[in-house]
Structure formats: C-alpha cells, structure tokens
Amino acid sequence: MKEQRNITLAGETISYTLERKAVKNINMRLRPETGLLVSAPMHVPSERVEQILQQHAAKILQTLHQYAAAAEKPKQYPVHYTAGESVLYLGKSCRLAVERGSRESVLVQGETLRLLVKQPENEQVRKQVFDSWWENACEKAVRNLCRAVYPVFEAKGVVFPEIRFRHMVSQWGNCRPTRGVLTFNLRLLAAPVRCMEYVVMHEFSHFLHPDHSPAFYAEIAAELPDWKQLQEQLRDVETRI
C-alpha cells in the first residue's frame, strides 16, 4: 500500500512516498527519478516514520537539492547521437564527434569520442554503433575488475560467479548469493574506474555478508578504505546519466 505524503524538514516542505510492506525496519531510499521513498512495517505509526525523517532531515534535503541542481543540467549520455553531445565516460565529461567511416566503431581520443559510421545521417545507425561499443566496453572493464578483486574472495571460499549485465534503474549492481550471480548496470562505464572497483567489491562482498551489516562494510573497508568517498562520487554520477 503506497501513500503520497508531505513533511516539513528544516522549514522546507517536501513530498515523499510511504509504502507499507512486510519489512522489519523503516527504510529510506532517495532516487533522482522518484524522490524520497520510505518503506515501513504495517504496525509502525506515521508519527514514528516522520520522527525518523526529521532525524535525517539535513541529509535528505542535501541529496534532494543535489538532484534538483543536476536535473537542470543536460544529461551526459547521447540523446540523438549527434556531434557535440556530452558523454560521461570513466568519470570524464567528453564530447561526441560523428564522422563517416568505412569501419563502424568508436575511438577514444582524449576528451573526444569519435563515432565512425557508414551512414552518419542515420540516427538509428549512430545509436546502434555507439550503444554496442558502450556496452562491450562496459562489460570488458567490469569483467577485468571482477577478475582483479576475485583473489580476495577466492581465499575466503567464494566460487567465481556468473557475471551478467543489463540496464538498471536504481542499482549499480546486484548480487544473488544463492545462485552465484552478479549483475551490473551497463551505465557503470560512466563512473571513474575506482568507483567501478567499489561497485564490484561491494557486490562480491555480498557473497560473504548478504545484508548491509557493519561486518559487510568492514569487509569492503579492508580493501577500499576510501569507500565512502567513492560512494559519494557514484551518487554524483547517478545524477548525470
């Protein structure tokens, strides 16, 4: 059961979605496309939910303001695949160049992504060539990182998982420990390599700790002491793609 509600935090009134469901705790999720989502057990009164929101008012407002500011900026992934469009690639803001070429491909030259196509006037062709290159490059980068971090988990008895990729709306990655599967977001190539490494480490750590307990984050911190900063960088990337 979902309900749209309003609350005033530090003098600012915001809207949020309250969902009653079979959970043990009150959980908050902030996303650029949906705003503030709160899930709570059926028996918890709305007053208690709002007490929790008030306790986290500063962080909620800061994140919502960041999302609002980012929404005013052009997204950094091609819309029409035309020359001059912005592309966020490995954490860098690049420009797309479109050229006629006998071999269809994308060449990375500094902060320019050269899209070579046989029919540069055809948007569908431009899209197919660019998206194919992007997805292949993302898969290659993430698989390499998976192989790089695996020895840490191999020593703890983790079997190398099946690696999958797909477009995901609200996650950078997903782990299914019982199935031995890791799935990664195909937009991950927009993030800096260190942030990609954090996502890979995060998902592998779920094989040892399925939840987000202190032990889970201690597992990550042992390998990536700056994981909190990397997490913040990922939030910024999330608002720009």
KENUMI-145653 format. One line per 8 residues: their letters; for each residue x, y, z of C-alpha. Coordinates in steps of 0.02 Angstrom, whole numbers, plus 50000, padded with zeros to 5 digits. Example, Ala and Ser with C-alpha at 12.3 -4.5 7.8 and 13.67 -1.06 7.14 Angstrom:
# residues 2
as	50615/49775/50390 | 50684/49947/50357
***
This chain:
# residues 241
mkeqrnit	50000/50000/50000 | 50076/50166/49944 | 50029/50339/50004 | 50092/50508/49949 | 50129/50621/50098 | 50207/50789/50138 | 50326/50835/50278 | 50415/50995/50329
lagetisy	50601/50972/50359 | 50703/51120/50423 | 50567/51238/50360 | 50556/51159/50187 | 50404/51056/50136 | 50440/50904/50030 | 50336/50761/49961 | 50378/50579/49991
tlerkavk	50302/50408/49957 | 50262/50298/50107 | 50244/50114/50069 | 50178/49990/50198 | 50254/49819/50173 | 50323/49665/50260 | 50488/49739/50321 | 50566/49741/50494
ninmrlrp	50632/49919/50492 | 50594/50090/50421 | 50696/50108/50262 | 50729/50264/50158 | 50784/50273/49977 | 50823/50430/49879 | 50825/50421/49689 | 50833/50559/49558
etgllvsa	50684/50490/49462 | 50570/50453/49611 | 50624/50567/49753 | 50609/50505/49932 | 50535/50330/49954 | 50502/50263/50129 | 50453/50085/50170 | 50388/50043/50343
pmhvpser	50307/49896/50434 | 50118/49895/50438 | 50110/49920/50627 | 50226/50071/50639 | 50127/50235/50658 | 50155/50376/50535 | 50216/50486/50677 | 50363/50369/50706
veqilqqh	50405/50370/50521 | 50411/50559/50521 | 50520/50561/50677 | 50647/50459/50581 | 50637/50577/50432 | 50665/50727/50546 | 50821/50644/50617 | 50891/50631/50440
aakilqtl	50825/50799/50379 | 50993/50876/50335 | 51049/50729/50228 | 50880/50711/50142 | 50873/50895/50094 | 51054/50897/50038 | 51026/50749/49922 | 50862/50817/49852
hqyaaaae	50945/50985/49817 | 51086/50895/49725 | 50960/50801/49620 | 50866/50962/49580 | 51026/51050/49527 | 51079/50903/49419 | 50907/50896/49335 | 50940/51071/49266
kpkqypvh	51098/51011/49180 | 51096/50915/49015 | 51113/50728/49039 | 51283/50660/48990 | 51235/50516/48878 | 51187/50538/48696 | 51005/50578/48660 | 51009/50592/48470
ytagesvl	51190/50533/48447 | 51239/50695/48360 | 51404/50789/48362 | 51433/50896/48515 | 51327/50795/48637 | 51401/50767/48810 | 51452/50592/48865 | 51510/50548/49040
ylgkscrl	51643/50416/49012 | 51750/50343/49151 | 51712/50497/49255 | 51762/50622/49120 | 51644/50736/49027 | 51678/50701/48843 | 51609/50767/48679 | 51539/50659/48542
avergsre	51605/50681/48364 | 51515/50598/48218 | 51613/50554/48061 | 51591/50448/47907 | 51698/50292/47913 | 51714/50128/47819 | 51731/50034/47983 | 51596/50072/48111
svlvqget	51671/50100/48283 | 51702/50224/48423 | 51877/50292/48453 | 51926/50374/48617 | 52042/50521/48590 | 52069/50624/48746 | 51901/50701/48790 | 51825/50663/48620
lrllvkqp	51729/50506/48573 | 51738/50487/48384 | 51587/50393/48320 | 51630/50322/48148 | 51482/50260/48045 | 51448/50221/47864 | 51286/50321/47867 | 51315/50470/47984
eneqvrkq	51148/50545/47932 | 51053/50393/48002 | 51014/50415/48188 | 50967/50232/48211 | 51135/50177/48142 | 51227/50303/48252 | 51133/50240/48405 | 51164/50056/48366
vfdswwen	51351/50079/48340 | 51376/50188/48493 | 51269/50084/48611 | 51352/49923/48553 | 51525/49996/48583 | 51474/50064/48754 | 51401/49901/48814 | 51550/49798/48754
acekavrn	51672/49920/48835 | 51573/49917/48998 | 51570/49727/49002 | 51756/49715/48967 | 51802/49841/49102 | 51691/49762/49235 | 51745/49584/49196 | 51927/49638/49212
lcravypv	51889/49715/49382 | 51797/49558/49436 | 51950/49453/49395 | 52062/49579/49485 | 51967/49577/49650 | 51921/49392/49648 | 52079/49327/49735 | 52023/49417/49893
feakgvvf	51862/49317/49894 | 51933/49156/49824 | 52040/49146/49982 | 51878/49151/50082 | 51794/49010/49987 | 51690/49110/49862 | 51667/49023/49694 | 51690/49139/49545
peirfrhm	51513/49194/49497 | 51420/49209/49334 | 51434/49391/49277 | 51284/49471/49193 | 51243/49644/49128 | 51083/49741/49098 | 51011/49916/49107 | 50959/49951/49286
vsqwgncr	50859/50099/49352 | 50904/50109/49536 | 51056/49998/49561 | 51236/49994/49504 | 51246/49809/49537 | 51155/49662/49611 | 51210/49501/49696 | 51115/49337/49710
ptrgvltf	51222/49236/49831 | 51119/49076/49821 | 51128/49075/49631 | 51309/49131/49616 | 51264/49276/49502 | 51322/49457/49495 | 51231/49580/49382 | 51299/49751/49339
nlrllaap	51221/49908/49267 | 51275/49944/49088 | 51286/50130/49131 | 51430/50092/49250 | 51555/50143/49116 | 51510/50324/49156 | 51593/50308/49327 | 51778/50329/49367
vrcmeyvv	51873/50164/49372 | 51895/50174/49560 | 51707/50191/49581 | 51681/50042/49468 | 51802/49945/49577 | 51699/49993/49730 | 51539/49927/49649 | 51625/49763/49605
mhefshfl	51696/49747/49781 | 51526/49790/49855 | 51436/49654/49758 | 51569/49521/49787 | 51560/49559/49975 | 51378/49507/49974 | 51434/49327/49949 | 51506/49338/50124
hpdhspaf	51377/49456/50201 | 51207/49457/50113 | 51147/49611/50209 | 51220/49785/50237 | 51281/49749/50413 | 51434/49829/50495 | 51528/49669/50452 | 51484/49694/50269
yaeiaael	51557/49869/50264 | 51707/49814/50365 | 51739/49686/50227 | 51741/49825/50097 | 51843/49945/50204 | 51981/49815/50225 | 52015/49830/50037 | 51948/50004/49998
pdwkqlqe	51971/50119/50149 | 51901/50266/50049 | 51739/50176/50003 | 51630/50315/50074 | 51708/50444/49959 | 51688/50327/49812 | 51506/50303/49858 | 51481/50492/49857
qlrdvetr	51561/50504/49685 | 51441/50372/49622 | 51293/50474/49685 | 51356/50619/49581 | 51374/50507/49428 | 51198/50443/49456 | 51126/50619/49437 | 51215/50649/49271
i	51167/50499/49164
***
